[in-house]
Amino acid sequence: MKRKRHNPEHIIRKLRGAEQLLNQGQTVADVCREFWRYLLPPTTVGSISTAA
């Protein structure tokens, strides 16, 4: 199955969302965790440890 590539508009939208989360006081680690959760397939999300 061919992977879907993100277009520039999608990337900019995600970066702006990350900036908003950082401005709300979340840490860089929390923002990264949130985006990994979005990018990974649903079967792998539960297997990732969220312990800091």
Beta strands, then each sheet from edge to edge (+ up, - down):
end
